[in-house]
Amino acid sequence: MISGIYKLVDGSLVQKVRFETIANNVANISTNAFKKDIISFHRILSMKNSSTTDFSPGSIRYTGNELDVALETPGFFKIQTPRGIRYTRDGAFKLDVDRTLVTHNGDPVLGQNGPIAINGKNVTIEPDGRVVVENEAVGTISVVDFRNLDLLKKEGSSYYVFQGKERDIFTAENISVQNGYIEQSNVSPTGEMIKMIVSLRVFESAQKAIQFMDEITSKMVNEVGRLQ
C-alpha cells in the first residue's frame, strides 16, 4: 500500500515538472527563434531529469526591417557578450551608438573578422551573410554550427552557451540568410495546450488516487486494528 502511494507521488511530481516545462514553452510562443524544451526523467524519485531542446526551425516572418535576418539553414549567429561568446538564432539586429551591428541586448554580432561596423545607408544583408553598405561589402556575419547540439544550454535572452570543446564548433556551410525576416518560435500553441491539458488531468487523477489510498490506509490502521 505504501509503495503504491510512493509511485503515485512520483507520478504527480513528474506531471508537475512536465506542466511547468510546457507552460514555459507556451509563454515563449512570441519569442524570436525560441526552441521548445522536452523533459525526460532518468530517476523519478530523486527528480534528476534531463531537459532536451528541440532545435527544429521555426517559421519565418516578414518584418521589412533592413537589419533583421532569419537563418533558413542550420547554424547560429555568434555574439560577443561580457560573459564571453554566446550563440543565437534571433536575428533581430540593430545599430548601437557607434553604428556597430548588435543584438536587441546590445551585444555585438560577430563577423568573420570581428564586430561589424556599418557607416552609411542603404544596408542589405546577402543570403551568404555578407553585409553590404552602399554597394560595398563591410563584413560577413559569422554563422557556426556544433557537432553535438545537446551541449548547447539556454542562458536566457535567446542566447545559448556551448559547454563542449572548441574543436566541436565549426563554420556552417551553404547557409541561407533571409534579409528582412525573423525566425519565430518553433512552439505549436495547439500541440502544447493539448499536452498541458493531458498533463493536468493525469496530475489530478494521481492526486485523487493518493487521497483514496490514504483513506484506505487510515481505515486499516484505525478500524481493522480494533477487530477482535
Secondary structure, DSSP 8 states (H G I E B T S, - for coil): -HHHHHHHHHHHHHHHHHHHHHHHHHHTTTSTT---EEEEEEETTTTEEEEEE------EEE---TTBEEESSS-EEEEEETTEEEEE---B-EE-TT-BEE-TTS-BBEETTEE-B--SS-EEE-TTSEEEETTEEEEEB-EEEES-GGGEEEEETTEEEE-S-GGGEEE--S--EEETEEE-----HHHHHHHHHHHHHHHHHHHHHHHHHHHHHHHHHHTGGG--
